[in-house]
Every structure is written in structure tokens, then in C-alpha cells.
Amino acid sequence: MNKYIYADNAATTQVSERVLKAMLPYYKERFGNPSSIYSIGQEAKDAVESARQIVASYLNADMDEIYFTSGGSESDNWAIKGIAYQMGKKGKKHIITTKFEHHAVLHTVEALEKEGFEITYLDVHEDGIIRLDELENAIRKDTALVTIIYANNEIGTIQPIEEIGKICREKGVIFHTDAVQAVSNVPIDVKSQNIDLLSLSGHKFHAPKGVGALYIKRGITLEKLIHGGAQERKQRAGTENVAGIVGLSVALKEACDNMEERNKRVVAMRDKLIDNLLKIDKSRLNGHRTKRLPGNVNMSFRGIEGESLLLMLGAKGICASSGSACTSGSLDPSHVLLAIGLPHETAHGSLRLTIGGDNTEEEIDYILKEIPSIIENLRRMSPLWEKIIKEEN
Ligand SMILES: *Cc1c(COP(=O)(O)O)cnc(C)c1O
């Protein structure tokens, strides 16, 4: 067994051997700038364009609809601010999103709110899924954009994207989805799913950190976020992260070509974790039982602190999370768990395990052996647990 068990694949993933190998030449012998006309420059340019073709093909998009960025956060910012500023000029200053977006979306719309945009936050209900009639009712004449996360990074729930896209298309509203957790884990087809803009990030599927992409459907115009040189067809300035872009495309190909086979294994491991962790007294699964990412397990255990649980798991060599990596370190309960209606106390006692193709059955068994006794120990020391038990009797 490894020195540690990595069960935090929603936070980031390891760069795969094949990806690293494909990237290395672009730091060394093929280090040229894609904007240079001599051959090592052109080699780098060709590499970026082949990568663009690969990314396009796995989304069922066209090459000229793919723009490389520095990652998921930039793609989200660009899509949302770019459309908001573009449509704002025409008097459309209303944006619809959900209560449980990633902070890259939530904090972006909050910033726009301060600039005079109006935001509607759709409820995500107890199952972590929006209701289509509520979306339909929220759309107004001045709605510029609907932005809804494809698969949630904390509880893994998957939204009815195709139906959301269909409603937006019928109403003539632009639809962006943060698909950072979905890409590589579920099949994506921007055409049949009626998606206008889609964000993805390499480091969630075994490419390096700091590289991502934004799909922009042909014909949609949005304001630039990064001004400067003429890269990315003059829409996103900055010398291309050539090695990162190559790595992203190789990682995406690897993940998508093996998706079906891998998901069979990953879903079996996820379900084994969920079924067994639900046997723990006063535990609950957060988010819909099946409409969730193949590798996502998010549980709450009453009477304990998620942070203590994480520390104890860490001591046993298990890397997990209590919510999003961005909120760890703060004591605020997760906005995602509050959005699905958990009381503060229960939201505090939550655990996210996100597993991937590299995890083994043996590791799942080890996790399942350790967690129940850790929880028992923590509850034995917990005044909160004592109170819960007393209230019951
Ligand atoms: C990780 C993540 C992001 C941010 O992507 P970065 O590449 O880390 O900037 C955005 N949205 C979701 C859903 C994520 O999981």
C-alpha cells in the first residue's frame, strides 16, 4: 500500500506519467514561442493547435470554439464578466445562477452585483439539484446569462444540463456551465446539450495546475478579460502555456478514452463507501444518491467536527476534505451544505471523499476500517454528541 491514500481527487489530481512525458519536450528542445515564425516557434504553435483539436473533439465542439486559459477560475470569470459587460451595454443586467456554485462563479457574480447587476440565486433543494420550472420562472426580458455548475465540487450532484440548455435556448438566453468537475468524468456534448459557454480545468483530470479552457459557441461575443497580444485569435492575450496545453489535451484524451471502464470501477468503490458509511449511527449522505459524480462521497456525521475528523484521517494516511479546499482553514460551514438545507451543526460534521481511477479496492477497505472507529472516538469526547443522545432519550 502507498504511504498515503489519496481520496481528494476533486481538489486536484496527480499529473500522469503519459502527460508529463508529452509535456517535457515543450520545456526543452521545443521551447519556442508559438508566435515566432521560425521552426521551433511553429512546432510549438502546431502543438497548441493539435491540442485544441483534441479538446474540441471530446466536447463535440469545433476547434475555433476552444480558448485556452490559466484554469477553471479564469474561464469562469471570463465567461461571466465577458457576457455581463457585453449584454449590460444593451440594458440586460440580470444573471441567474444557483446557491451552490464554486466560489469562482459565486464571488464573480457577487462582484458584478456591486457594479449594479442583479443576481437570482436558484435553490438547489435537498437533493442538490435545481428545479427546471424555477429556472423557467426566473428568466426575464433583461436576463443576460444563466450560469449553472454542471457537477458540484462538494456533493457531486449533476444538473439536468441538456434541459437547462434547452430552456435557455428557447428563451434566447446565453447559458454558461462550470464543468470543471464534470469534464473527464461524464460524457459531454456541447451541441446536443445546448451549451453556449463551458469552463474546464486541467488539474482536475491529471494535467498540471494553471491550465484550462473555455468553450465559446461560435457567434457568441463577449468582452475580453485579459488584454495584450494577439494570442487565442485575439481574444485572450498572453504567451501560450504550451507544455500545459499539450498536457491538458493528452490528459483529456486519456481520461475520456477510458471513461466507461474506469467509471464502472469507480462507481463500485463509491457505492461500497456510501453503503458502509451509512451504517454508522446518525450519518447521512449529502446530495442525490445516484445523480452524482462517479467518485463523489459526501457524508455528514452528527456530533463531530469535520476538521477533527480530517486530522484523525490524516494521521492514518488518508487525504480527504470537509468541503471545498478553498473553505478548509475557515470555520464557516460550507455554503453548499447550507444550500441543501443542512443545519449548521450537521454541515460542520461533514466529510468529502473523492476517488478516482488510481484508487484500489484495498484502499477503500482500509478507509472503511478506519472511519467508524475514528468517529466513535471523536463522539466519545464530544459534548455535542452527549447532548444529541440526551435529547433523544
Ligand atoms: C477546481 C474548480 C474550479 C477552479 O479551477 P482552477 O483551475 O483551480 O482555477 C472551478 N470550478 C469548479 C467546480 C472546480 O472544481
The ligand as an SDF file (V2000), in Angstrom:
LIG
                    3D

 15 15  0  0  0  0  0  0  0  0999 V2000
  -11.4010   23.4560   -9.1540 C   0  0  0  0  0  0  0  0  0  0  0  0
  -12.6320   24.1260   -9.6130 C   0  0  0  0  0  0  0  0  0  0  0  0
  -12.6050   25.4230  -10.1610 C   0  0  0  0  0  0  0  0  0  0  0  0
  -11.3440   26.2330  -10.2180 C   0  0  0  0  0  0  0  0  0  0  0  0
  -10.4360   25.7410  -11.1650 O   0  0  0  0  0  0  0  0  0  0  0  0
   -8.8900   26.1960  -11.0680 P   0  0  0  0  0  0  0  0  0  0  0  0
   -8.2790   25.6110  -12.2870 O   0  0  0  0  0  0  0  0  0  0  0  0
   -8.3780   25.6040   -9.8010 O   0  0  0  0  0  0  0  0  0  0  0  0
   -8.8830   27.6780  -11.0730 O   0  0  0  0  0  0  0  0  0  0  0  0
  -13.7750   25.9730  -10.6060 C   0  0  0  0  0  0  0  0  0  0  0  0
  -14.9320   25.2920  -10.5330 N   0  0  0  0  0  0  0  0  0  0  0  0
  -15.0140   24.0470  -10.0180 C   0  0  0  0  0  0  0  0  0  0  0  0
  -16.3110   23.3440   -9.9930 C   0  0  0  0  0  0  0  0  0  0  0  0
  -13.8670   23.4270   -9.5330 C   0  0  0  0  0  0  0  0  0  0  0  0
  -13.9560   22.2020   -9.0180 O   0  0  0  0  0  0  0  0  0  0  0  0
  1  2  1  0
  2  3  1  0
  2 14  2  0
  3  4  1  0
  3 10  2  0
  4  5  1  0
  5  6  1  0
  6  7  2  0
  6  8  1  0
  6  9  1  0
 10 11  1  0
 11 12  2  0
 12 13  1  0
 12 14  1  0
 14 15  1  0
M  END
$$$$
